[in-house]
Amino acid sequence: MQSIEQLHLHAFENGQDTYIDPESGYQVLTSQAHLKRGDCCGNSCRHCPFEYINVPKIGL
């Protein structure tokens, strides 16, 4: 089974916006898809290229 990093890299290099998580079967957005969107959505996405700036700080 390929690692998440390998799956992400393969999808990214092939211009795909998503790949399938092998454990959950869910579609996962690549960092490329997030960049097209333009900003952090605040959902703690796995490949967020915006350093999770809109993710609420819990427990502070």
C-alpha positions as CSV (number, residue, x, y, z in Angstrom):
1,M,0.0,0.0,0.0
2,Q,1.3,3.5,-0.9
3,S,1.8,6.0,1.9
4,I,-0.4,9.1,2.1
5,E,2.7,11.2,1.0
6,Q,3.2,9.0,-2.1
7,L,-0.5,9.2,-3.0
8,H,-0.5,13.0,-2.6
9,L,2.7,13.4,-4.6
10,H,1.4,11.2,-7.4
11,A,-2.0,13.1,-7.6
12,F,-0.2,16.5,-7.4
13,E,2.3,15.6,-10.1
14,N,-0.6,14.5,-12.4
15,G,-2.6,17.6,-11.9
16,Q,-5.3,15.9,-9.9
17,D,-7.2,17.8,-7.2
18,T,-8.0,14.7,-5.1
19,Y,-6.9,11.2,-4.3
20,I,-8.6,8.4,-2.3
21,D,-7.4,7.7,1.2
22,P,-6.7,4.0,1.3
23,E,-7.9,3.5,4.9
24,S,-11.1,5.4,4.9
25,G,-12.0,5.4,1.2
26,Y,-12.7,9.2,1.3
27,Q,-11.5,11.7,-1.3
28,V,-8.7,13.9,0.0
29,L,-8.0,17.3,-1.5
30,T,-4.4,17.9,-2.6
31,S,-2.5,21.1,-1.7
32,Q,-3.0,22.1,-5.3
33,A,-6.8,22.0,-4.9
34,H,-6.5,24.2,-1.8
35,L,-4.3,26.7,-3.6
36,K,-7.0,26.9,-6.4
37,R,-9.6,27.7,-3.7
38,G,-7.4,30.5,-2.4
39,D,-7.6,30.4,1.4
40,C,-7.8,28.2,4.4
41,C,-11.3,26.9,5.0
42,G,-10.7,26.2,8.7
43,N,-11.4,22.5,8.5
44,S,-7.9,21.2,9.4
45,C,-7.4,19.7,6.0
46,R,-4.6,17.2,5.7
47,H,-2.6,19.1,3.0
48,C,-3.4,22.7,3.9
49,P,-0.8,24.9,2.3
50,F,-2.0,27.9,4.4
51,E,-0.6,26.7,7.7
52,Y,-4.1,26.2,9.1
53,I,-4.6,30.0,9.7
54,N,-8.4,29.7,10.0
55,V,-8.5,26.6,12.1
56,P,-9.9,27.5,15.6
57,K,-7.4,27.1,18.4
58,I,-9.1,24.7,20.9
59,G,-8.2,24.6,24.5
60,L,-6.4,28.0,24.7
